[in-house]
Amino acid sequence: MTRTNGLMTVGAVLVLIGILGLAIPVFTTQKTEEVARIGDMTIQATQNKSYSIPPLLSGGVLILGLGLIGAGVMQKR
């Protein structure tokens, strides 16, 4: 793999991450933890936590990826 291909590959991955960040700005994770245990019986609680990706960050990653792809194309010439 040459350096040019590496730049373009990393750029393409960053573009995809940027597009995903703009398309899905909020995602939620679930965490289940054991609250109590009495003999064989357990009581569990599930907590949901939401995370927000700032659009400015997603846009910056997208632009950085496009710049790396452009640099890879310019080095190929």
Sequence and secondary structure as in RCSB ss.txt:
>XXXX:A:sequence
MTRTNGLMTVGAVLVLIGILGLAIPVFTTQKTEEVARIGDMTIQATQNKSYSIPPLLSGGVLILGLGLIGAGVMQ
KR
>XXXX:A:secstr
  HHHHHHHHHHHHHHHHHHHHH  EEEEEEEEEEEEETTEEEEEEEEEEEE  HHHHHHHHHHHHHHHHHHHHH
H 
